[in-house]
């Protein structure tokens, strides 16, 4: 099986999840986009794919990344499940 990669991007009020080169749906919050990505990632894991989900860190009021963190990546593979 291949790798299923989900990349969350956007700005306040307009968030998207890119998968297979497309980002068709729009979400009002980053959290909503994350939940959609995780739902799709769950199905991909059941199908035997390795899964990568990437989401940007929140920004401070000055627009700089919080605590110097630019993004978080979670990588899941079927052989790692179940989680403890």
Buried (B, 14 or more C-beta within 10 A) or exposed (E): EEEBBBBBBBEEEEBBBBBEEEBEEEBEEBEBBBEBBBEBBEEBBEEEBBBBBBBBBEEEEEEEEEEEEEEEEBEBBBEEEEEE
